[in-house]
Amino acid sequence: MMDAVGNPQSILLLGGTSEIGLATVEAFAGDRPLRVVLAGRSGTRLDAARSRLEAKGCAVELVDFEAQAFDTHAAVVDKAFAAGDVDVAIVAFGLLGDNEEAWTDAAKAVELAQVNYTAAVSVGVSVGDRMKAQGHGALVALSSVAGERARRSNFVYGSTKAGLDAFYTGLTEALRPSGVVVTVVRPGFVHTKMTEGLNPAPLSTTPEAVADVIVHAVRTRTEQVWAPAPLRFVMSALRHVPRPIFRRLPV
């Protein structure tokens, strides 16, 4: 259970190799040793993530997780909770994809939708159910500013994040009476392996900076945050730009 200042004892990272997710676990681990469950695809990257966190003093368990294996998600979550309560769960897996492929290739589009939206809903239901039963917990979902208004350059990815965002925003309301806090995090462009080679957008940030935003949100029980914070005002303005003008903007 969280201590008086919001430090967790246990964390589940769904997307066990996520750079933002790992940076968040490390930020929490700076205050105390943690029990961490890394749920991800077995292999060298997941092993490296475990070693990285063990070097910080964490006790790490690996659970094999495949986003598109929907019928296994409940069992993955059960394994994560088998050793006791989970204080913080982070939904951090996802695909960026190539927009020009995705909108012309049905298989690519469906893959993005299944990983970024359907799988996120699936694990959200299971984790939400377990946290509701334990009577506490923080569930963090990594959304994106791309989901706030579709752009020609990444509308397939943006549409999947819009769906994720709507689901977890609703889950916030559904779980509030049980004492569970759901936080929807909307980062902008983050310098990670996933965005390597792309031109950085204005207000681009780092996994560590996003992690700081997440940690503060969990500790203050904040339900919706942008990373960096000024993106909230940028996106608020962009949502109201008329479409003929919006389509001409270099965004």
N, C-alpha and C positions, 0 to 999 in steps of 0.2 A: 504494500500500500504506500501511496505517496506520503512523505513526511510533511511537517508543518509548512515548509517553504517550497513544496512542490517538487521534491527530488524523488524519482521513482526507484524502486528496487529491481524491477524487471521490465524488459522491453521485448516486444515482438516486432521484427522488421520483415515485412512481407515485400520481397525484392531485396534479398540479402546482400546483393552486390551494389545496390544503389549508392552513388557517391553522396547524394544529399542525405540519404538515410544513415549511412555510416558516419558521416560528419555529425549528425544529430545524436547518435548513440555516444560518440566520443565526447560531445559537449556535455551530455548528462553524466558520463563516466568521470568527468573531471572532479565531481563532487563526492562520489562514492563508488565502490565496486558494484557492478551490476550483473544480474543474470540476464543473458541475452539469447534469444532464439532467432537465428538467421534462417529464414525460409526462402529458398532459391533453388536454382538448377544446380545439381551436384557437378563439381568440377574444380579446376584450378582457381578460378576467380572466387568461388565461394570459400575455398580453403584459405586463400589469401586474406579474405575479409575476416575470417575467424582469427587468423594469426594477428592481424592488425588490431583487433579488439582485445585479444588475450594479452597483447603487449601493454594495454592500458589497464590490465588487472581484471578484466571481465571474465566471467564464467560463461562460455559460449557453447550452445547446442545448435547443430545443423539439422534442418528438416528439409527434405526434398520437396520442392514446390514447382509445379508447372502451371502457368497462368491459364492455359487453354484446357487443362484437365479438370473441368468444372466438377466432375463427380468425386474428385479427391479433396476438394477444398475443405469440407467439413472435418475430414480426418486430419488434415494438416493443422487446422486450428485446434482440434482436440489435443494433438500432440504438444502444441505450444503451451497449452494450459495444463498439461498433465502434471507438471511439477509444482503447480500452485498458481495463484492469481497472476495475471499480467497487468501491470500498471499502465503501460503505454504501448499501443500498437500503431505502427506506421505503415500505411499503404503507399509504397514507393516504387512499385514496378510500372513499367510502361514502355511503349515504343513511339518513336518520333516518325519514322517512315519517310518516304519520299512522296510528297503531295502529288506530283505529276504522274507517278506510277499508281498511287492509290486511287485517284479518281477515274483512272482508265482501266484498272485491273481489279476486277471484283474480288479476287482472292486476297489481294493486298489490303483492300478496303475492309474486308470482313475480318482479316487478322488484326488490324488496328482496332476495330470496334470490339472484338472479343477480348483482346488483352487489356486495352485501356478502359473499357466501360464494363462489359459483361463480367469479366473476372473481378474487377474492382467491386462491383455490386455483390457478387457471390461471396467474396471474403468479408465484405462489410456486413452482410447479414449474419454470417457465422460468428464473427468477432463481436458484433453488437449483441448477439444473443448471449454469448458467454460473459461479456462485461455486465450486461443487465442482471444476469444471475448472481454475479459476485457483488454487485451493488456499488461498483466504482470503476474508474478507469478513464483513460484519455485515448481517443481514437483519432489519429491524424491522417488526413487524406491529402496527397499531393495532387492538386489540380493544376491550372495554368491560366495565365491571363489570355492565352489563345482561345480559351473557352468562353470568354466574355462577349466577344463579337467575332464572327467568322471573317477571315481574310482570304482573298484569292490565293495567297501564297501557301497557306497551310490549313485550308478549311476542313479537310478530312480529319486530321489530328485534332483541330480545334473542336470539331463536332463531338469527338469522343470525350474530350475533356469537359465540354459543356454538359454532357450526360452525367459524367462522374460527379461534377460539381453540384448539379441539381439533386442527385441521389443523396450525397453526403450532407447537403444543406438540409434536406428533409429529414435525414436520419438524426441530425442535430436536435430537431424538435421532438422526434419520436422517443429519443433516449433521455432527454433532459429530466423527466420525472424520476428516472431510475438512478440519477446521480452520475451518469456517464456523460462526459463532455466530448463532443465531436468538433474537431478543428479542421476547417477547409483552408488549405494554404495555396495561394495563387502566386507562384513565382513568375518572373519574366524570363528573359534569356539568361541561362545559367551556363557558365563555362564548365562543361563536363565532356566525357568521352562521347556522349550522345550528340552533342552539338559541335564537336570538333570539325573544323573546316568550314563552318558556316560563318557568315558575317554577323558579328555581335550587334544586337539591337541596342538602342539607347537604354540607359539604366541597367545594363547587364550586370550580373552579380556572380558570386561563387557559391559552391556548396556549403562552405563554412559560414558564410553570411546568412544563407537561407536557414541553416541549422540554428543559428542564434535567434532568428525570428521564431522558429518552431519552439525552441526551448522556452522562450519568454511567453509564447502563447499558451503552452501547456501549463506553465507555472501560474499564469494569471487567469486561466480558464477562459481564454478568448476563443470565440467560435469561428472567426473569419479574419485572415490576415493576408497581406500582400508582401512580396519580397522582391525588391526593397519597398518600403512603405509608401513612397511617393507614387508608385504605380496605381494605387487606389484612386488618386485624383486624376491621373492621366486616363485611366480606363473609364472613369465616370464621365469625363468629357467626350471620349471617343464614342461611347455608347449613344450619344445624342447628335453626333455628326450625321447630316443627311447622306443617304446612300450615294447619290451622284458625286458628292464631295469625298466621301470616305474611300470610294474606289480609286481615287486619284492620289491618295496619301501614300507616301513611301513607307508603309508599315506592313 
